[in-house]
Amino acid sequence: MSLVLCLLLVVLVAGCGSTKQGGSDKKAFRIVTSFYPMYIDVINITKGVDGVEVVNMTKPQTGCLHDYQLTTEDMKTLEKADAFVVNGAGMESFLDKVVKQQKNLKIIDASKSDEINLLKDGDEENPHVWLSVTYSIEQVKAITSQLCEADPAHADAYRKNALDYVTKLDKLRTQMHEELDNLPHKDIVTFHEAFPYLAKEFKLNVVSVIEREPGTEPTPQELEETIRQVNALPVKVLFTEPQYSPSAAKTIAAETGAKVYQLDPVVTGEANEQAMDAYIDAMKKNMEVLKEALQ
């Protein structure tokens, strides 16, 4: 067993204690997740656990929650929840409203970990921590510990599932380091500020960001500066995201001859059982894209 798994076992045992699963006569423990990355973590942690229901609050196409506004339907969903799992780190700007209106709702913050060191974009913390596989593991640990406190009746099952999932994530991390650490080129231009954590983990250098705010077209001056930076690269590549229009990237590519690739921040998808491996599958695809682009 690797060191990370040993440490995880210690953390989760300390956080959960020894418990038995509740009887079938009790009402379901209802967990709501804020968006897709949290849903993936939670369905892995709660896999096969009787008496637990998991619902994702946002629609499959929602994406990151930078400017998300709560709907009446969202508030009704949260009214029925026993726990609300959020990414934290500023991703859910609406969280204060939820806390104010749902005073008895248990908020589970996936980024509440001493092992997660938040990066900053200027004065603001970057919340896209799950795109570091190491930090994704830490988020699974944080969610599990807090879930055990909120629902001790299912703690044993949560612990076992978390260990199983972390084993998979640890294997993914090892594979990605083997494939990406020694790439001959490291400079990348990304669509928005989703990938600094991935870049830091795998020693990539984000030279420029095409759209600092998703959906906001870069100014002519910003386009000109990005074109200059791309022209200076030995390997001219741009990375768009499947959730947003690539029009600005295509403009830059036309001016520079850069090739356009796609990286997935794993923020959209259907909330169903097939999502269980969605993070691992998407990150493996990202790995292959980076290998092809940066050789």
N, C-alpha and C positions, 0 to 999 in steps of 0.2 A: 504494500500500500504506500502511495507516495506521501511525501510530507504534507502536501496541501490537504489530502484526504484525512490524514491523522489529525491535523489541526482542526479541520472542519468538524470531525466527530467530537472533539473535545468541546468546541464552541457550542455545538447544537445540544449535546448532552447537558452542558451547564445551563443553556438557555431554556431547555424544555423539561428536564427532569424525567422521571419514569411515570408513565401514565398508561391507561387502557382506553381503547376506543369506546365511544359512547354507544348506548343501546339504540336499536332502530326505532324506539318509541319517541325519541327526541326529534324536534324539528330540525331541518337541515341548517347547517352553518353556512351562511351565504356570503361569499367573497366576491366583491366587485373590483375589477382592475381598471386602471385609468386609460391605458391604451395597449397596443399589441405586444410590445416587448415584455410588459408586466404580465400579460395574459399567458404568454409562453412559459415564463418562469413558474407561475402559479399552477398551471395545469400539470406541469411536471412534478411539482412538489405535492400536489393533491391527487395524483394519478391513482385510480382504483380505490380511493377512500370513500366508504359509504357514509352518507350523512353530510356530505360537503357539496355545495353547489358553487360553480364559478361562472361569473358573467363579466364580459368586457363591456365597459360603459360606452365607448365610442364606436363609430361605424367602421367597417373594414377599410375604407379608403381615407380615414381621417389623417393619418400621418402623425408627425410631431405636434405637440400641443402648445406651441409657442404663444399663439394668440387665440387659443380655443375658448369659446364662450359656452358656459353650461346652458343646457336647454331644460325646459320643464320636464321632459322625459328623463333626462339625466338625474334630476333631483328626485324624481319618483323612484328611479332605480336605486339611488343611494339610500332612500328612506327605508327600503327593505333589506339593506345590507347589514351584516354583522361586522364586516371589516372591509376597508377600502385600501387596496394596495396601489401605491403611487411610486413613480420613479424618484420624485424629489429633486433636490438640487436646482429648484426653480423651474422645472419643466412644466408643472401644473400651476400656472399663475392664478388659477381660480381656487386654489386650495384653502385660502383664508375664508372664502365664502362658504365652502363646504363645512369647515370647522365651526364657523359661526352658526350655521343653520342646522347642522347635525351634531349636536353636542355630545351625544352618546355613541357616536360612530367611532370605532377603532381605526385610526389611520396607521397604516404600515408603510414606512418609508424605506424603499429599497436601497437608497444611497446613504442610509444612516449606518455608517461603518467607519471605524478608525483606520481601516485599510484602504479607503477610497480618498485619494487626494484630488480635489476638484481643480481642473484647469480653468483659466479665465480668458474670456474674450473682452479685452479692455477691462472695465470694472465689473462685468457680469460673469458669473460662474457658468461654465459650459455644462449642460445637463446630460449630454449624450454618452454617459459613462458605460452603458451596456456594450458599446462597440469596442471596448477593450475586453478581450475574453477573460483576462484576470479579474477585471472589475465586475464582469457578468457573474463570475463565480462568487465574488463578494456579495453581490446583490442577492443571489440565491440564498446564501448564508444568512443575510440580514432579514430577508423575508421569512425564512423558516423559523428563525429564533423568535421573531415577533408574532408569527402565526401560532407558535407553540404557547406563547403567553396568552394570546387571545382565545385560543381553542385547545386547551390542554387535553381534552378528551381524545383528540386525534394526533397527539404529539409524536407517538412512536412511528406512526405511518408517515407523517411529514418528514421525520428525521431520515427514515430509510429511503424514501423517494429522493430527498435532497442529495443524499450520498450517491445514489445511483446516477442522478443527473450531473452532479459535479464530476463524477468519473468520466462521463462523456465529454463534458466541457474541458476537462484537463487533457484528455486525448486530443481534442480539437486544437487546443492551445499548442501542444507539442508539435502537432503536424504543421500548423501555420508557421511556427518559428523555424522549423526545418525547411520549409519551402520559401519563406520570405526574408529571413535574416541576411542571407548572402546574395540578394539580388544586386546586379551591377549598377542599377540606377535607383535612386531613392526619392527624387523630386516629383511631387504630384500637384496638380491643380484640381481642386474639388468644387462641387456645386455650391454647397453651403457648409456651415460650421458643424457638420455632423461627425467628422472623422478625425479630430485631433487625438482622441484617445486611442483609436486604432493605429494612427500614425506613430504615436509615442511608443506603444507596445512593440511595434514591428520596425522601429527605427526608420520611418519614412519622414520626409520633409515636406510639409504643406507650404508650397511656395506662394500660392494665391488662392483666394476663394471668390468664385464668380458672383454669387449672390449672398451677401452677408445675411439678408433677411429673405427666406424663401418666398417666391412670388413677387418680389420687388426687383424689377429689372435694374441692372447696373447702369450708372450714369455714363455718358460718353467718356468722361475722364477716367472712370474706373475701367471701362472696356479697353481704353488705350493703354493703361498701365498694365492690365493683365496680358494684353497682346505683347507688350514689350517684354514682360517676364517670361512668357511662353517662348518667344523667339530666342531667348537666351539659354533655353534648356537644351542639353544634348539629345534628349529624347522628348519629343513634343507630344504629350498626352493630356487629355482632359477627362475628368470623371463626372458624369451626370448622375442623377438619381431617378429611379423609375417613377417616383411620386410627383415629379415636376417636369415642366416643359424644358426641352433642351435647346430652345431657340438661341439663348445668349451664348451657350457653348458652341453651337453651330456657327454663329457669327465669328467667334474667336478662331474656330478651326479653319474657316474660309480665309481668314487673314494670315494665318500662321502655318497652315498645312498640318496642324496637329491632328492626331487621331482621337476620336471620341469613344470612350468606354463608359460602362455603367457600373457603379457601386451601389449596393442596396443597404440602407441603414436599418433595415428590418423593422419598419414601423407600420406597415400595412399588410393586411391578410385576414382571412376568414377566421373567426373565433370558433374553432371546432377541434375535434381530436387530432386532425391532420396537422394542426399547428404545433404539435408537441416537438417535432424535430425541425421546425421552421427556422429557428435561429442558427442551429448547427448547419443546416443545408445552405442557408443564405451566406453564412460566413465562409463556408468552403467554396462557394461560387465566387465570392469576393476575392478569396485567395487565388483562384485560378485566373481571374481577370487581372489582378495585380501582377502575377507571374508573366502573363502574356504581354502586358503593356510595358513592363519595366525590364525585360530581358535585354 
